[in-house]
Amino acid sequence: MSDAFRDATFERYGGACAITGIREASLLDLAHVLPRGQRPALAEHPENVRVLNALHHRAFDAALFTIASDYRIRTSPSFDPAHPFLVETIGERAGERVALPADARVRDAFLDQLNAGLSWL
């Protein structure tokens, strides 16, 4: 992934995690909706990424939670976090709509494709 793409994505998201608002650059990742290993042509598609902090990126990749095409947080029935931060930022927010910056967007079709493979959704 190019530095230019990474920088542009961070700028679109205001340098903050889309779920928690964390702004510590060293803790933020670009998280792909459709994994770049499976869909390399979409690795730098601006509507296939969002900014997440490292912990939430790992939880997303582990399918402990997802974002539905209506941008609402959905959690796996098996997700039972022991840490209060995860309870607060994911567990207690299940069903809430994630507010993205005006110029940041995730393509609904990408979310639908990802979520179609989740047995719990």
Legacy VTK file of the C-alpha trace (Angstrom):
# vtk DataFile Version 3.0
C-alpha trace
ASCII
DATASET POLYDATA
POINTS 121 float
0.000 0.000 0.000
1.397 3.373 -0.944
2.183 6.114 1.541
0.115 8.524 -0.561
-2.975 6.302 -0.277
-2.446 5.850 3.457
-1.984 9.594 4.000
-5.063 10.451 1.922
-7.182 7.946 3.852
-5.993 9.248 7.218
-6.835 12.776 6.042
-10.359 11.745 4.962
-10.934 10.243 8.417
-9.508 13.262 10.213
-6.670 11.142 11.587
-9.076 9.329 13.913
-10.448 5.833 14.450
-13.923 5.558 12.926
-15.221 3.659 15.978
-13.482 5.227 18.973
-12.200 8.596 17.796
-8.664 7.741 18.974
-6.209 10.134 17.312
-2.871 8.570 18.262
-1.344 8.052 14.813
0.964 5.264 15.985
-2.084 3.263 17.130
-4.112 3.644 13.926
-4.378 1.256 10.990
-6.047 1.185 7.624
-8.592 -1.610 7.918
-9.859 -3.220 4.734
-13.488 -4.289 4.445
-12.689 -6.933 1.842
-9.260 -8.297 2.780
-6.488 -7.169 0.459
-5.030 -10.689 0.468
-8.245 -11.962 -1.120
-9.014 -8.868 -3.198
-5.654 -7.259 -4.109
-7.269 -5.074 -6.777
-9.193 -3.331 -3.974
-6.191 -2.775 -1.690
-6.138 0.934 -2.511
-9.825 1.438 -3.232
-10.865 4.378 -1.022
-14.270 2.832 -0.290
-12.760 -0.466 0.877
-10.843 0.980 3.828
-11.458 2.887 6.983
-9.262 3.998 9.838
-9.438 1.898 12.999
-7.200 1.693 16.031
-5.107 -1.471 16.139
-7.263 -3.249 18.740
-10.520 -2.646 16.888
-8.874 -3.551 13.589
-7.935 -6.960 15.038
-11.434 -7.442 16.477
-12.949 -6.561 13.089
-10.631 -8.939 11.218
-11.502 -11.687 13.730
-15.217 -11.100 12.905
-16.020 -10.225 16.514
-17.949 -7.278 15.156
-18.804 -5.829 11.791
-20.375 -2.787 10.256
-23.597 -3.438 8.354
-24.409 -1.590 5.132
-26.550 0.802 7.190
-23.299 1.620 9.078
-24.600 0.085 12.308
-22.305 -1.904 14.584
-23.205 -5.582 14.724
-21.533 -7.937 17.187
-20.946 -11.652 17.054
-22.952 -13.613 19.647
-19.622 -15.093 20.769
-18.146 -11.659 21.470
-17.921 -11.384 25.245
-15.134 -8.900 25.917
-13.483 -8.914 29.305
-11.918 -5.493 28.873
-14.124 -2.478 29.718
-12.838 -0.511 26.704
-14.154 -3.157 24.301
-17.420 -3.409 26.219
-17.867 0.365 25.995
-16.770 0.885 22.397
-18.267 -2.196 20.760
-20.525 -4.205 23.093
-22.582 -1.312 24.430
-22.732 0.323 21.006
-24.191 -2.674 19.153
-26.900 -1.371 16.850
-25.554 2.184 16.889
-24.768 3.878 13.621
-21.099 4.737 13.027
-20.752 8.361 11.991
-18.115 8.763 9.306
-16.645 12.093 8.230
-18.464 13.646 5.276
-15.790 12.731 2.727
-15.171 9.212 4.090
-17.358 6.445 2.758
-17.392 2.651 2.706
-19.089 1.055 -0.295
-22.291 -0.713 0.723
-21.629 -3.559 -1.722
-18.279 -4.263 -0.036
-19.920 -4.377 3.389
-22.688 -6.630 2.040
-20.147 -9.000 0.481
-18.123 -9.210 3.692
-21.169 -9.693 5.890
-22.699 -12.355 3.628
-19.867 -14.613 4.777
-20.594 -14.147 8.494
-22.674 -17.048 9.799
-23.848 -15.076 12.811
-25.293 -12.082 10.966
LINES 1 122
121 0 1 2 3 4 5 6 7 8 9 10 11 12 13 14 15 16 17 18 19 20 21 22 23 24 25 26 27 28 29 30 31 32 33 34 35 36 37 38 39 40 41 42 43 44 45 46 47 48 49 50 51 52 53 54 55 56 57 58 59 60 61 62 63 64 65 66 67 68 69 70 71 72 73 74 75 76 77 78 79 80 81 82 83 84 85 86 87 88 89 90 91 92 93 94 95 96 97 98 99 100 101 102 103 104 105 106 107 108 109 110 111 112 113 114 115 116 117 118 119 120
